[in-house]
Amino acid sequence: MPLRATSISYNYIMMNVRNFLLVVISIAGGCSSFAQSNLLNAKTPNEIGLKTAAQLISDNDKPLAYGYVHDRDILMGKTVWEIIDLSEKINFALYFPIDTANIGSDRRSLYDVLTKAVKSGAITEVYSDSYFNTKKSYKDIQGALSRVDTTDAGREQVNAGQSVSPEYIMRSDLTAQDVTQYKIKGYWYFDKRQSELKYRLLGICPVTPDVYTMNSDEKDYIELFWIFFPAAREVLHEAKAFNDANSSMPISFDQILNSRHFNSFIYKEENVYGDRAIDEYMKDNAQNQLLESERVKEKIRDFESDMWNY
């Protein structure tokens, strides 16, 4: 029995090392073909980011494909919902840049990438909730992205039967600066074939103030829309985030989210009570809510740990 346990532990360690190396190689390969690759060789600013014909042919930059997982191979599975707080420094790569007018590269915030992709039709799997029941189009969410209103002087013109002057028309638009959080939905599962606990991201949702309350003292925060993550991987892989360690090798949003290179906390797990959220049964106590979030996280981690205890 001790010999068998040692053999299993060795295989488990080697499997984790192999998976780690695959992730590192894919990140390095995916980042090497970014627009700044010709920065040190350019003779004029217009040549920065231009690739030669040979570079374009050799580029095969695609998202790392998910492997097929049969339902019978899942020994344990748990769906959880988490919140990514953009005020935390480790999550800044998902938030900045909030003003792209003076950015001399193609970098955009995650919010800009998602909204522009939805507008252009590059991302079509957009829904109103995290269960992906009701599909939404860009027209459906336009009302939540901007607000057009008139001042008191403009209303007086309307009451007098006159047309409203342009200076009395106010327009408020949501921008990347207004995004405070991202909600994500994911699935933790134990793959009994590979004897490994894994995570699969299923959905992502920007949380913003309601456009009709964004100028008031008390803002109402809403879920703007939910995107089915696997359908958006191509777009998120093309969009790059800033790499603080090496700006010539930025990381794609797809790599950040799939590798869980962010900090978050669980606010809901699937349960017998209709997926009741933590704040529904632990009210008015933020500390206990965080402790409960950690308890849910440790419960998932302990399952893998218990698999190797004899």
Buried (B, 14 or more C-beta within 10 A) or exposed (E): EEEEEEEBEEEBEEEEEEEEEEBEEBBEBBBEBBBBBBBEEEEEEEEBBEBEEEEEEEBEBEBBEEEEBEEEEBBBBBBBBBBBBBEEEEBBBBBBBEEBEEEEBBBBBBBBBBBBBBBEEBBBBBBBBBEBEEEBEBEEBEEBBEBEEBBEEBEEBEEEEEEBEEEBEEEBEBBBBBBBBBBBBBBBBBBEEBBBBBBBBBBBBBBBBBBBBBEEEEBEBBBBBBBBBBEBBBBBBBBBBBBEEEEEBBBBBBBBBBBEBBEBBBBBBBEEEEBEBBBEEBEEEEEBBBEBBEEBBEEBEEBBEEBEEE
